Amino acid sequence: MATTKTATLTFRIDPGLKEALRTAAQQEHRSIANMVEVLIRDYCGRNGINIEEANPSGSTRRGPATSN
């Protein structure tokens, strides 16, 4: 399976939201980073926001957001 590069995102968040995120990730057996990605993809999918995906070759493509 080919992998694509990821981007780093750093942000500040209310401690209560961080704890809720940690709990949600734990319940889903996900990392916090993966839980954030799932939440963003779900939001974009429900709101018709396209996500620009990187191909393994490094180029990008536009496509509909996917919801799991």
PDB file as gemmi writes it, atoms N, CA and C in Angstrom:
CRYST1    1.000    1.000    1.000  90.00  90.00  90.00 P 1                      
ATOM      1  N   MET A   1       0.847  -1.175   0.000  1.00  0.00           N  
ATOM      2  CA  MET A   1       0.000   0.000   0.000  1.00  0.00           C  
ATOM      3  C   MET A   1       0.893   1.239   0.000  1.00  0.00           C  
ATOM      4  N   ALA A   2       0.629   2.159  -0.903  1.00  0.00           N  
ATOM      5  CA  ALA A   2       1.398   3.391  -0.997  1.00  0.00           C  
ATOM      6  C   ALA A   2       0.973   4.359   0.096  1.00  0.00           C  
ATOM      7  N   THR A   3       1.943   5.094   0.595  1.00  0.00           N  
ATOM      8  CA  THR A   3       1.629   6.089   1.618  1.00  0.00           C  
ATOM      9  C   THR A   3       1.855   7.480   1.049  1.00  0.00           C  
ATOM     10  N   THR A   4       1.144   8.447   1.604  1.00  0.00           N  
ATOM     11  CA  THR A   4       1.312   9.832   1.195  1.00  0.00           C  
ATOM     12  C   THR A   4       1.868  10.612   2.371  1.00  0.00           C  
ATOM     13  N   LYS A   5       2.494  11.727   2.065  1.00  0.00           N  
ATOM     14  CA  LYS A   5       3.016  12.577   3.123  1.00  0.00           C  
ATOM     15  C   LYS A   5       1.860  13.219   3.872  1.00  0.00           C  
ATOM     16  N   THR A   6       2.068  13.481   5.136  1.00  0.00           N  
ATOM     17  CA  THR A   6       1.064  14.169   5.934  1.00  0.00           C  
ATOM     18  C   THR A   6       1.586  15.547   6.305  1.00  0.00           C  
ATOM     19  N   ALA A   7       0.680  16.427   6.667  1.00  0.00           N  
ATOM     20  CA  ALA A   7       1.032  17.776   7.101  1.00  0.00           C  
ATOM     21  C   ALA A   7       0.858  17.865   8.610  1.00  0.00           C  
ATOM     22  N   THR A   8       1.658  18.697   9.233  1.00  0.00           N  
ATOM     23  CA  THR A   8       1.562  18.909  10.671  1.00  0.00           C  
ATOM     24  C   THR A   8       0.642  20.088  10.938  1.00  0.00           C  
ATOM     25  N   LEU A   9      -0.234  19.926  11.923  1.00  0.00           N  
ATOM     26  CA  LEU A   9      -1.164  20.978  12.320  1.00  0.00           C  
ATOM     27  C   LEU A   9      -1.058  21.131  13.832  1.00  0.00           C  
ATOM     28  N   THR A  10      -0.762  22.338  14.282  1.00  0.00           N  
ATOM     29  CA  THR A  10      -0.650  22.612  15.708  1.00  0.00           C  
ATOM     30  C   THR A  10      -1.683  23.664  16.076  1.00  0.00           C  
ATOM     31  N   PHE A  11      -2.466  23.400  17.121  1.00  0.00           N  
ATOM     32  CA  PHE A  11      -3.466  24.369  17.548  1.00  0.00           C  
ATOM     33  C   PHE A  11      -3.718  24.235  19.040  1.00  0.00           C  
ATOM     34  N   ARG A  12      -4.301  25.276  19.607  1.00  0.00           N  
ATOM     35  CA  ARG A  12      -4.668  25.271  21.027  1.00  0.00           C  
ATOM     36  C   ARG A  12      -6.142  24.935  21.144  1.00  0.00           C  
ATOM     37  N   ILE A  13      -6.488  24.238  22.227  1.00  0.00           N  
ATOM     38  CA  ILE A  13      -7.859  23.795  22.420  1.00  0.00           C  
ATOM     39  C   ILE A  13      -8.180  23.826  23.911  1.00  0.00           C  
ATOM     40  N   ASP A  14      -9.423  24.082  24.234  1.00  0.00           N  
ATOM     41  CA  ASP A  14      -9.881  24.071  25.619  1.00  0.00           C  
ATOM     42  C   ASP A  14      -9.594  22.693  26.225  1.00  0.00           C  
ATOM     43  N   PRO A  15      -9.090  22.650  27.455  1.00  0.00           N  
ATOM     44  CA  PRO A  15      -8.776  21.360  28.084  1.00  0.00           C  
ATOM     45  C   PRO A  15      -9.957  20.385  28.118  1.00  0.00           C  
ATOM     46  N   GLY A  16     -11.164  20.898  28.298  1.00  0.00           N  
ATOM     47  CA  GLY A  16     -12.335  20.021  28.312  1.00  0.00           C  
ATOM     48  C   GLY A  16     -12.577  19.374  26.958  1.00  0.00           C  
ATOM     49  N   LEU A  17     -12.372  20.149  25.870  1.00  0.00           N  
ATOM     50  CA  LEU A  17     -12.510  19.593  24.524  1.00  0.00           C  
ATOM     51  C   LEU A  17     -11.422  18.562  24.249  1.00  0.00           C  
ATOM     52  N   LYS A  18     -10.220  18.829  24.735  1.00  0.00           N  
ATOM     53  CA  LYS A  18      -9.126  17.874  24.545  1.00  0.00           C  
ATOM     54  C   LYS A  18      -9.449  16.556  25.233  1.00  0.00           C  
ATOM     55  N   GLU A  19      -9.981  16.628  26.425  1.00  0.00           N  
ATOM     56  CA  GLU A  19     -10.338  15.414  27.161  1.00  0.00           C  
ATOM     57  C   GLU A  19     -11.474  14.671  26.455  1.00  0.00           C  
ATOM     58  N   ALA A  20     -12.454  15.407  25.933  1.00  0.00           N  
ATOM     59  CA  ALA A  20     -13.546  14.772  25.191  1.00  0.00           C  
ATOM     60  C   ALA A  20     -13.007  14.105  23.925  1.00  0.00           C  
ATOM     61  N   LEU A  21     -12.077  14.752  23.248  1.00  0.00           N  
ATOM     62  CA  LEU A  21     -11.451  14.179  22.061  1.00  0.00           C  
ATOM     63  C   LEU A  21     -10.685  12.914  22.417  1.00  0.00           C  
ATOM     64  N   ARG A  22      -9.945  12.957  23.510  1.00  0.00           N  
ATOM     65  CA  ARG A  22      -9.195  11.786  23.958  1.00  0.00           C  
ATOM     66  C   ARG A  22     -10.135  10.627  24.255  1.00  0.00           C  
ATOM     67  N   THR A  23     -11.248  10.922  24.929  1.00  0.00           N  
ATOM     68  CA  THR A  23     -12.238   9.889  25.258  1.00  0.00           C  
ATOM     69  C   THR A  23     -12.853   9.307  23.992  1.00  0.00           C  
ATOM     70  N   ALA A  24     -13.234  10.174  23.049  1.00  0.00           N  
ATOM     71  CA  ALA A  24     -13.825   9.706  21.789  1.00  0.00           C  
ATOM     72  C   ALA A  24     -12.836   8.828  21.026  1.00  0.00           C  
ATOM     73  N   ALA A  25     -11.583   9.253  20.955  1.00  0.00           N  
ATOM     74  CA  ALA A  25     -10.560   8.476  20.253  1.00  0.00           C  
ATOM     75  C   ALA A  25     -10.368   7.114  20.911  1.00  0.00           C  
ATOM     76  N   GLN A  26     -10.348   7.110  22.225  1.00  0.00           N  
ATOM     77  CA  GLN A  26     -10.179   5.855  22.965  1.00  0.00           C  
ATOM     78  C   GLN A  26     -11.355   4.910  22.699  1.00  0.00           C  
ATOM     79  N   GLN A  27     -12.565   5.433  22.695  1.00  0.00           N  
ATOM     80  CA  GLN A  27     -13.749   4.608  22.445  1.00  0.00           C  
ATOM     81  C   GLN A  27     -13.755   4.027  21.034  1.00  0.00           C  
ATOM     82  N   GLU A  28     -13.175   4.756  20.085  1.00  0.00           N  
ATOM     83  CA  GLU A  28     -13.122   4.314  18.687  1.00  0.00           C  
ATOM     84  C   GLU A  28     -11.840   3.538  18.379  1.00  0.00           C  
ATOM     85  N   HIS A  29     -10.980   3.361  19.389  1.00  0.00           N  
ATOM     86  CA  HIS A  29      -9.684   2.680  19.213  1.00  0.00           C  
ATOM     87  C   HIS A  29      -8.854   3.370  18.132  1.00  0.00           C  
ATOM     88  N   ARG A  30      -8.791   4.702  18.236  1.00  0.00           N  
ATOM     89  CA  ARG A  30      -8.046   5.520  17.285  1.00  0.00           C  
ATOM     90  C   ARG A  30      -7.043   6.377  18.044  1.00  0.00           C  
ATOM     91  N   SER A  31      -6.051   6.874  17.306  1.00  0.00           N  
ATOM     92  CA  SER A  31      -5.174   7.889  17.876  1.00  0.00           C  
ATOM     93  C   SER A  31      -5.943   9.210  17.883  1.00  0.00           C  
ATOM     94  N   ILE A  32      -5.471  10.156  18.662  1.00  0.00           N  
ATOM     95  CA  ILE A  32      -6.111  11.471  18.681  1.00  0.00           C  
ATOM     96  C   ILE A  32      -6.013  12.110  17.294  1.00  0.00           C  
ATOM     97  N   ALA A  33      -4.854  12.004  16.649  1.00  0.00           N  
ATOM     98  CA  ALA A  33      -4.688  12.582  15.310  1.00  0.00           C  
ATOM     99  C   ALA A  33      -5.668  11.964  14.319  1.00  0.00           C  
ATOM    100  N   ASN A  34      -5.833  10.643  14.369  1.00  0.00           N  
ATOM    101  CA  ASN A  34      -6.764   9.990  13.455  1.00  0.00           C  
ATOM    102  C   ASN A  34      -8.198  10.377  13.774  1.00  0.00           C  
ATOM    103  N   MET A  35      -8.526  10.547  15.056  1.00  0.00           N  
ATOM    104  CA  MET A  35      -9.884  10.949  15.431  1.00  0.00           C  
ATOM    105  C   MET A  35     -10.191  12.339  14.882  1.00  0.00           C  
ATOM    106  N   VAL A  36      -9.236  13.257  14.965  1.00  0.00           N  
ATOM    107  CA  VAL A  36      -9.425  14.603  14.412  1.00  0.00           C  
ATOM    108  C   VAL A  36      -9.660  14.507  12.905  1.00  0.00           C  
ATOM    109  N   GLU A  37      -8.873  13.672  12.214  1.00  0.00           N  
ATOM    110  CA  GLU A  37      -9.050  13.512  10.767  1.00  0.00           C  
ATOM    111  C   GLU A  37     -10.439  12.967  10.442  1.00  0.00           C  
ATOM    112  N   VAL A  38     -10.889  11.970  11.182  1.00  0.00           N  
ATOM    113  CA  VAL A  38     -12.218  11.387  10.961  1.00  0.00           C  
ATOM    114  C   VAL A  38     -13.306  12.441  11.180  1.00  0.00           C  
ATOM    115  N   LEU A  39     -13.183  13.227  12.238  1.00  0.00           N  
ATOM    116  CA  LEU A  39     -14.179  14.259  12.524  1.00  0.00           C  
ATOM    117  C   LEU A  39     -14.224  15.314  11.422  1.00  0.00           C  
ATOM    118  N   ILE A  40     -13.058  15.718  10.931  1.00  0.00           N  
ATOM    119  CA  ILE A  40     -13.012  16.715   9.855  1.00  0.00           C  
ATOM    120  C   ILE A  40     -13.608  16.148   8.575  1.00  0.00           C  
ATOM    121  N   ARG A  41     -13.245  14.913   8.226  1.00  0.00           N  
ATOM    122  CA  ARG A  41     -13.800  14.281   7.017  1.00  0.00           C  
ATOM    123  C   ARG A  41     -15.315  14.144   7.118  1.00  0.00           C  
ATOM    124  N   ASP A  42     -15.800  13.764   8.285  1.00  0.00           N  
ATOM    125  CA  ASP A  42     -17.246  13.627   8.491  1.00  0.00           C  
ATOM    126  C   ASP A  42     -17.940  14.975   8.308  1.00  0.00           C  
ATOM    127  N   TYR A  43     -17.404  16.024   8.928  1.00  0.00           N  
ATOM    128  CA  TYR A  43     -17.986  17.360   8.807  1.00  0.00           C  
ATOM    129  C   TYR A  43     -18.010  17.799   7.343  1.00  0.00           C  
ATOM    130  N   CYS A  44     -16.882  17.642   6.656  1.00  0.00           N  
ATOM    131  CA  CYS A  44     -16.812  18.055   5.254  1.00  0.00           C  
ATOM    132  C   CYS A  44     -17.794  17.268   4.399  1.00  0.00           C  
ATOM    133  N   GLY A  45     -17.899  15.987   4.634  1.00  0.00           N  
ATOM    134  CA  GLY A  45     -18.836  15.162   3.880  1.00  0.00           C  
ATOM    135  C   GLY A  45     -20.275  15.590   4.078  1.00  0.00           C  
ATOM    136  N   ARG A  46     -20.647  15.922   5.307  1.00  0.00           N  
ATOM    137  CA  ARG A  46     -22.016  16.341   5.600  1.00  0.00           C  
ATOM    138  C   ARG A  46     -22.327  17.732   5.076  1.00  0.00           C  
ATOM    139  N   ASN A  47     -21.291  18.537   4.823  1.00  0.00           N  
ATOM    140  CA  ASN A  47     -21.505  19.922   4.410  1.00  0.00           C  
ATOM    141  C   ASN A  47     -21.045  20.209   2.985  1.00  0.00           C  
ATOM    142  N   GLY A  48     -20.794  19.172   2.211  1.00  0.00           N  
ATOM    143  CA  GLY A  48     -20.449  19.341   0.803  1.00  0.00           C  
ATOM    144  C   GLY A  48     -19.127  20.026   0.546  1.00  0.00           C  
ATOM    145  N   ILE A  49     -18.193  19.888   1.451  1.00  0.00           N  
ATOM    146  CA  ILE A  49     -16.876  20.502   1.287  1.00  0.00           C  
ATOM    147  C   ILE A  49     -15.931  19.462   0.698  1.00  0.00           C  
ATOM    148  N   ASN A  50     -15.351  19.778  -0.471  1.00  0.00           N  
ATOM    149  CA  ASN A  50     -14.405  18.867  -1.108  1.00  0.00           C  
ATOM    150  C   ASN A  50     -13.078  18.886  -0.371  1.00  0.00           C  
ATOM    151  N   ILE A  51     -12.465  17.732  -0.293  1.00  0.00           N  
ATOM    152  CA  ILE A  51     -11.151  17.593   0.327  1.00  0.00           C  
ATOM    153  C   ILE A  51     -10.153  17.302  -0.779  1.00  0.00           C  
ATOM    154  N   GLU A  52      -9.104  18.103  -0.853  1.00  0.00           N  
ATOM    155  CA  GLU A  52      -8.062  17.887  -1.847  1.00  0.00           C  
ATOM    156  C   GLU A  52      -7.157  16.782  -1.333  1.00  0.00           C  
ATOM    157  N   GLU A  53      -7.142  15.656  -2.042  1.00  0.00           N  
ATOM    158  CA  GLU A  53      -6.378  14.486  -1.621  1.00  0.00           C  
ATOM    159  C   GLU A  53      -5.061  14.426  -2.384  1.00  0.00           C  
ATOM    160  N   ALA A  54      -3.989  14.040  -1.715  1.00  0.00           N  
ATOM    161  CA  ALA A  54      -2.700  13.844  -2.369  1.00  0.00           C  
ATOM    162  C   ALA A  54      -2.622  12.418  -2.889  1.00  0.00           C  
ATOM    163  N   ASN A  55      -2.183  12.268  -4.138  1.00  0.00           N  
ATOM    164  CA  ASN A  55      -1.938  10.949  -4.707  1.00  0.00           C  
ATOM    165  C   ASN A  55      -0.580  10.462  -4.216  1.00  0.00           C  
ATOM    166  N   PRO A  56      -0.320   9.165  -4.240  1.00  0.00           N  
ATOM    167  CA  PRO A  56       0.996   8.675  -3.819  1.00  0.00           C  
ATOM    168  C   PRO A  56       2.142   9.309  -4.595  1.00  0.00           C  
ATOM    169  N   SER A  57       1.883   9.774  -5.822  1.00  0.00           N  
ATOM    170  CA  SER A  57       2.925  10.409  -6.626  1.00  0.00           C  
ATOM    171  C   SER A  57       3.255  11.813  -6.130  1.00  0.00           C  
ATOM    172  N   GLY A  58       2.439  12.322  -5.216  1.00  0.00           N  
ATOM    173  CA  GLY A  58       2.674  13.652  -4.677  1.00  0.00           C  
ATOM    174  C   GLY A  58       1.776  14.714  -5.267  1.00  0.00           C  
ATOM    175  N   SER A  59       1.105  14.412  -6.389  1.00  0.00           N  
ATOM    176  CA  SER A  59       0.178  15.381  -6.960  1.00  0.00           C  
ATOM    177  C   SER A  59      -1.127  15.332  -6.179  1.00  0.00           C  
ATOM    178  N   THR A  60      -1.988  16.288  -6.406  1.00  0.00           N  
ATOM    179  CA  THR A  60      -3.242  16.334  -5.658  1.00  0.00           C  
ATOM    180  C   THR A  60      -4.424  16.180  -6.589  1.00  0.00           C  
ATOM    181  N   ARG A  61      -5.532  15.750  -6.019  1.00  0.00           N  
ATOM    182  CA  ARG A  61      -6.780  15.654  -6.767  1.00  0.00           C  
ATOM    183  C   ARG A  61      -7.886  16.151  -5.872  1.00  0.00           C  
ATOM    184  N   ARG A  62      -8.917  16.683  -6.493  1.00  0.00           N  
ATOM    185  CA  ARG A  62     -10.080  17.133  -5.730  1.00  0.00           C  
ATOM    186  C   ARG A  62     -11.131  16.056  -5.795  1.00  0.00           C  
ATOM    187  N   GLY A  63     -11.763  15.827  -4.668  1.00  0.00           N  
ATOM    188  CA  GLY A  63     -12.807  14.827  -4.648  1.00  0.00           C  
ATOM    189  C   GLY A  63     -13.764  15.111  -3.526  1.00  0.00           C  
ATOM    190  N   PRO A  64     -14.908  14.444  -3.549  1.00  0.00           N  
ATOM    191  CA  PRO A  64     -15.870  14.654  -2.468  1.00  0.00           C  
ATOM    192  C   PRO A  64     -15.318  14.107  -1.162  1.00  0.00           C  
ATOM    193  N   ALA A  65     -15.706  14.715  -0.087  1.00  0.00           N  
ATOM    194  CA  ALA A  65     -15.316  14.219   1.229  1.00  0.00           C  
ATOM    195  C   ALA A  65     -15.983  12.874   1.438  1.00  0.00           C  
ATOM    196  N   THR A  66     -15.272  11.975   2.089  1.00  0.00           N  
ATOM    197  CA  THR A  66     -15.856  10.668   2.371  1.00  0.00           C  
ATOM    198  C   THR A  66     -16.241  10.596   3.824  1.00  0.00           C  
ATOM    199  N   SER A  67     -17.296   9.902   4.090  1.00  0.00           N  
ATOM    200  CA  SER A  67     -17.772   9.752   5.458  1.00  0.00           C  
ATOM    201  C   SER A  67     -17.758   8.283   5.808  1.00  0.00           C  
ATOM    202  N   ASN A  68     -17.203   7.945   6.962  1.00  0.00           N  
ATOM    203  CA  ASN A  68     -17.133   6.539   7.384  1.00  0.00           C  
ATOM    204  C   ASN A  68     -18.311   6.173   8.196  1.00  0.00           C  
TER     205      ASN A  68                                                      
END                                                                             
